[in-house]
Amino acid sequence: MAEYARLLRVALGEEPADLVIRNVNLLNVVTRDVYPVTIGICEDTIAYVTTLDDQRVFSTQTIDGTGMWAAPGLIDSHMHVESTHATPEYFASAVVPHGVTTVAQDPHEMANVLGVEGVTYMRDAGIGLPLRILTFVSTCVPAVPGLETSGAVFEEGEVAGLLKDKDTLGLAEVMDYWGVIRQSPRISKIVQEGIRSGKIITGHIRGLGGRELNTYLAAGVDSDHEVLSPEGILYRSRLGMTVEICCSHHRDNIPQAVESWKQRGHLENVVFVTDDVPPHELILEGHLDRGVRRAIQLGMSPVDAVRAATYAPARRLRRYDLGQIAPGKIADILLISDIDHFTIDQVIVAGRVAARQGVMLENPIAQVPVPVASQNSVHLPPLTAQDFALNAPGSSVTANILTQRGRGNLVQKEFAVSAGEVVWDSAPALALASVWHRHGLNSNHSFVLLAGTGLHEGALATTYAHDSHNLVVLGRSAEDMAVAARALIACGGGYATARDGKITALVELPVAGILAEEPVTVLGPKFAAFIAAAQELGVSENPIGLLTSLPLPVVPNYRPTDLGLVDVNAQTLIPAFVFQK
Amino acid sequence: MAEYARLLRVALGEEPADLVIRNVNLLNVVTRDVYPVTIGICEDTIAYVTTLDDQRVFSTQTIDGTGMWAAPGLIDSHMHVESTHATPEYFASAVVPHGVTTVAQDPHEMANVLGVEGVTYMRDAGIGLPLRILTFVSTCVPAVPGLETSGAVFEEGEVAGLLKDKDTLGLAEVMDYWGVIRQSPRISKIVQEGIRSGKIITGHIRGLGGRELNTYLAAGVDSDHEVLSPEGILYRSRLGMTVEICCSHHRDNIPQAVESWKQRGHLENVVFVTDDVPPHELILEGHLDRGVRRAIQLGMSPVDAVRAATYAPARRLRRYDLGQIAPGKIADILLISDIDHFTIDQVIVAGRVAARQGVMLENPIAQVPVPVASQNSVHLPPLTAQDFALNAPGSSVTANILTQRGRGNLVQKEFAVSAGEVVWDSAPALALASVWHRHGLNSNHSFVLLAGTGLHEGALATTYAHDSHNLVVLGRSAEDMAVAARALIACGGGYATARDGKITALVELPVAGILAEEPVTVLGPKFAAFIAAAQELGVSENPIGLLTSLPLPVVPNYRPTDLGLVDVNAQTLIPAFVFQK
């Protein structure tokens, strides 16, 4: 905070401000109106917001705001920074030009690989940047214990320890909602640690309503970002929830939010969040600014769209010093040159101009050393084609095939066995998925057949697969699957495609198999190349979404993990193959 | 909080609720709509809010809510409980039937008399009642040091100590706003202790705007209850303030709030508060319910009127467990039989029916022993008529007479001196006011002449006079002034009137000269009798307001304290009398 005595003298007009923005149209996100003001800043704090004819405006630096709008800096109250695959420092350089000045992260990808050390690295690397990175304590590490094997497990002890850190915000998305409702001991204890801490407890539900949702709320969890309709927004708001509207390219619920806004005229406790933003999307479409821009384009008033990405999340995060341009608040301010297109001209973070016309001024930012353990996190031997052979103990096999883009439903199909191997690759619509525990705790791996992926040749693989981040390999050929897997094992993780025995695309993510110490502008094209290579192999949906959400056992209906095939709704393992002797 | 495992089982419908309210019209203060629901309660917590056709509703006790409305319990975020002159236990019995379930008190009257012990007594007496009394830390004890002498002085040490108590909410109204703006060391240090604590810092300003108000906000104070117009509400809201709308009978800003609501369609961060409610007003007109009722009668939608007295103050107090009827929230619920008249049928506090049709069920509440020091707090000898003689060292005197109902302006008038005394009582429109330090620290007393009070004979006196609670005596006759003063000195404080040498009304307030261990229903008629007696003496305005606000040196323009006549705007002492030799 600014030096107190000086701040007051600047506010009173006895001393010049460090920065004045003159004659700018203030988007007042509390009173929801727009009017011209002059803003005086002392160090990192707004000293005054005054009328244009105020004679007591002095400054060492002045920005003429004529014809521009001033909005508070954008606040993303739910994001996994790891989804950009950049370390926090490079992440900051990428998002600040998009007007994002505060991000509340859930570092649960790093937590699943490295445990507490993963969380503390992400927290520490977020300190001192020209971006305010706040940290929730990951709760579901892994998402559902017993149904997958991650690199680390959080019990209530790990969570309580991290909650004691005064800078942590509370519990990150409690995804094991069935565990909460049915009172499974581990997650119940974790949620009760959250209650004891008095901090925020955030949620994640999918398709939950009625008394089950009431129970989740009674348990103390009170937000959700899996809302898919205006009715869902109203329903959750009525029950006292904070409704998080995902606004990334691959997960865009802004239309539903705008529809709800049109129906009700005002959205209380509705916040825009990004959740996950892959690097190529960040480059092409932006970050949280994308949500604001899209809401305005769909007809929401600019001040209300901005409110949902500033004041509303600030209140949610209980940060009364953020989210509004008013005296005493932290000077995170966007200058907008075109309000209809939400074109951001300048980004002021804590009183300093950090980005101008999309360009970060302080770049590159000094790096924080990554944990040693993260540098060699893929604990697997070089896999061979034989490791991807679907061995069969019997004469024939009935497989539970995942259909509807791979995960929605099961169909049963019988396959012949030849020379001890299931002959599945003669069915051209199928692909083999294999999930390998990669954290060195055991040698678990599993197989399941997928229909409807579009893959017709080659293989693709990643070490970034929610939430345990085991090695996921999808392929038509055991040889190519081994090639893709070996490439990732060799480089410490990332994404790869292979065809005809050769790597066709490779994104190296050596930090925990998740992050790279590279700018998002470098990562983005690499991801685009990976996607193009996967599409060349025939993948008909987003190959990143296909791979990374495949083993997530909290998204209905069926998911393969390193332990086998999970019935998500029943939260049990079921056989992927039934062999006939 | 309810036992966790059981709460969840009740929420899920696996176990009967302790109390169900069936088929009631829910006033949803978040989504601002009204619709029928059934509410299930487990111990002190709302377990579920469900649709009427939910088959999983079981309970050991059911209230049929048909034809009624359910609202959250009312929350008063700024009140001096002492203004009712009842100890907290009797206060609770008086306000719960009016639908008030939470009060955030500033015990600064007791603090001015007894110091930290006064605050801790009020805090402790507020624990365990069927009313949630929360406590702010008084900041201006006295209001303006150097201009008055109270019984105790709070420096930053006292305030910091009380802030460390995890149950205190933050800083109570920082009335010394000029001290804040001009950076007087004492109040600056106190406000900075508030900032360090991370707690709420509440304000009190009168007639402040522009850069001075900006400075007050930059200093960290962000609320005000001295707002007198719709424009003032908008102005403060735009600057990020919480606007507290006083809604008592003697201080009714509800019309301005309703006008603002009509202009803007919604009020964000606007809360109804009572500030002060004397006992006779509480009996006749109610407490915070008066504000809601009046707002509805003036045309505000019931759900928005209720919101301003429930959800809005809960958010202000950062109490996320209060202010809304939703699963997981504390079960403070009002059942309203007539929404247009806001007729409260039943009051449920923490899951238990505490009052029904205006009658407290648990009555009287067990009392907390009052501090020993409070029982003998009027440290003055029996005063005589000679003590109220206006002695003059010269031959004539020019007096600064307070006009405009006693306090607004000064006029100068010359008086003759006879036998060493100023001959002032021949001017029938004048009254003599005398303020006596009564806390035993010195023998300060002062005199000033008032015009326009209407008093034509006798005297009235009190030991409850903001904020130092010195003895204030107002009279036409030195003899009657002495009689009234002696009566209060003898009984430990209160209110008295005297005429022709005899007491005509006496309200005994033996606890610190401020409170009585009596029900408000007993105190109310005594206050009414005091008012009637004062009016018989000719007092033309509210005699309680006249006496109690007379020495408050933060209300413009001129106020007498025990030290003499204060120019409030200049914050200096000026002579009440100029003697000519």
Boltz contact constraints between the chains, C-beta under 6 A:
constraints:
  - contact:
      token1: [A, 7]
      token2: [B, 218]
      max_distance: 6.0
  - contact:
      token1: [A, 8]
      token2: [B, 183]
      max_distance: 6.0
  - contact:
      token1: [A, 8]
      token2: [B, 215]
      max_distance: 6.0
  - contact:
      token1: [A, 8]
      token2: [B, 219]
      max_distance: 6.0
  - contact:
      token1: [A, 11]
      token2: [B, 214]
      max_distance: 6.0
  - contact:
      token1: [A, 11]
      token2: [B, 215]
      max_distance: 6.0
  - contact:
      token1: [A, 11]
      token2: [B, 218]
      max_distance: 6.0
  - contact:
      token1: [A, 12]
      token2: [B, 211]
      max_distance: 6.0
  - contact:
      token1: [A, 12]
      token2: [B, 215]
      max_distance: 6.0
  - contact:
      token1: [A, 13]
      token2: [B, 211]
      max_distance: 6.0
  - contact:
      token1: [A, 28]
      token2: [B, 238]
      max_distance: 6.0
  - contact:
      token1: [A, 30]
      token2: [B, 237]
      max_distance: 6.0
  - contact:
      token1: [A, 30]
      token2: [B, 268]
      max_distance: 6.0
  - contact:
      token1: [A, 31]
      token2: [B, 237]
      max_distance: 6.0
  - contact:
      token1: [A, 31]
      token2: [B, 238]
      max_distance: 6.0
  - contact:
      token1: [A, 47]
      token2: [B, 218]
      max_distance: 6.0
  - contact:
      token1: [A, 48]
      token2: [B, 214]
      max_distance: 6.0
  - contact:
      token1: [A, 56]
      token2: [B, 211]
      max_distance: 6.0
  - contact:
      token1: [A, 183]
      token2: [B, 8]
      max_distance: 6.0
  - contact:
      token1: [A, 211]
      token2: [B, 12]
      max_distance: 6.0
  - contact:
      token1: [A, 211]
      token2: [B, 13]
      max_distance: 6.0
  - contact:
      token1: [A, 211]
      token2: [B, 56]
      max_distance: 6.0
  - contact:
      token1: [A, 214]
      token2: [B, 11]
      max_distance: 6.0
  - contact:
      token1: [A, 214]
      token2: [B, 48]
      max_distance: 6.0
  - contact:
      token1: [A, 214]
      token2: [B, 327]
      max_distance: 6.0
  - contact:
      token1: [A, 215]
      token2: [B, 8]
      max_distance: 6.0
  - contact:
      token1: [A, 215]
      token2: [B, 11]
      max_distance: 6.0
  - contact:
      token1: [A, 215]
      token2: [B, 12]
      max_distance: 6.0
  - contact:
      token1: [A, 217]
      token2: [B, 327]
      max_distance: 6.0
  - contact:
      token1: [A, 217]
      token2: [B, 328]
      max_distance: 6.0
  - contact:
      token1: [A, 218]
      token2: [B, 7]
      max_distance: 6.0
  - contact:
      token1: [A, 218]
      token2: [B, 11]
      max_distance: 6.0
  - contact:
      token1: [A, 218]
      token2: [B, 47]
      max_distance: 6.0
  - contact:
      token1: [A, 218]
      token2: [B, 327]
      max_distance: 6.0
  - contact:
      token1: [A, 218]
      token2: [B, 328]
      max_distance: 6.0
  - contact:
      token1: [A, 219]
      token2: [B, 8]
      max_distance: 6.0
  - contact:
      token1: [A, 220]
      token2: [B, 328]
      max_distance: 6.0
  - contact:
      token1: [A, 237]
      token2: [B, 30]
      max_distance: 6.0
  - contact:
      token1: [A, 237]
      token2: [B, 31]
      max_distance: 6.0
  - contact:
      token1: [A, 238]
      token2: [B, 28]
      max_distance: 6.0
  - contact:
      token1: [A, 238]
      token2: [B, 31]
      max_distance: 6.0
  - contact:
      token1: [A, 239]
      token2: [B, 326]
      max_distance: 6.0
  - contact:
      token1: [A, 240]
      token2: [B, 324]
      max_distance: 6.0
  - contact:
      token1: [A, 240]
      token2: [B, 326]
      max_distance: 6.0
  - contact:
      token1: [A, 268]
      token2: [B, 30]
      max_distance: 6.0
  - contact:
      token1: [A, 324]
      token2: [B, 240]
      max_distance: 6.0
  - contact:
      token1: [A, 326]
      token2: [B, 239]
      max_distance: 6.0
  - contact:
      token1: [A, 326]
      token2: [B, 240]
      max_distance: 6.0
  - contact:
      token1: [A, 327]
      token2: [B, 214]
      max_distance: 6.0
  - contact:
      token1: [A, 327]
      token2: [B, 217]
      max_distance: 6.0
  - contact:
      token1: [A, 327]
      token2: [B, 218]
      max_distance: 6.0
  - contact:
      token1: [A, 328]
      token2: [B, 217]
      max_distance: 6.0
  - contact:
      token1: [A, 328]
      token2: [B, 218]
      max_distance: 6.0
  - contact:
      token1: [A, 328]
      token2: [B, 220]
      max_distance: 6.0
